[in-house]
Structure formats: structure tokens, C-alpha cells
Amino acid sequence: MVIDIPNQVMEQIRLTPTELKLELAVYLYEKKRLTLGQAKRLAGLGQIAFQKALASRDVYIHYEMSDFEKDLESLGIELKR
């Protein structure tokens, strides 16, 4: 899919196409419309670089209790309740 954004708009927002893709990826990740993996691919960044971009914008990694439990399970650690 190709999205056509007029040059005038790009000049007004003062972002390069690469910067715009990053901003879109961050926004969609923050709104939980993309996973971390999907968003970093959209931005064209590696894991650490994308996480740094999130942190610089005060956007936090989505990590729920269920994610923590899965991580513990994969490590062979039982969660005591």
C-alpha cells in the first residue's frame, strides 16, 4: 500500500518520510494498534533503537501480568500466589 502525502504537507510538518514513519509507528504502538515487533518494522528500526525512540517520547513498553507469567513459565519458574 502506498499513501500519497502532498509535498506541501510534508514541508509544513517538517519531517522526512523516515521520521514520519517513526512517528506513525510510535503512535500506533502507544494506542495498542501495533505490537512492538510490528511497530519497529514499520519504523525500520531494530529492537533497542525503537525502544529508545519510545523512551524519548515517554511511551512505555506494554508488558502485562500475563506477559510476566509467560516469561516465568518459559524460564521454568512457578509463580506463587
Number of C-alpha atoms within 10 A of each C-alpha: 3 4 5 6 9 8 8 9 10 13 10 8 9 11 13 11 11 12 12 15 18 22 19 15 25 24 16 16 22 19 10 12 12 16 16 20 14 14 25 23 16 17 21 15 15 11 14 10 13 21 18 12 18 20 12 10 11 10 15 12 13 11 8 8 8 9 11 12 14 12 12 13 12 10 9 9 11 10 9 4 3
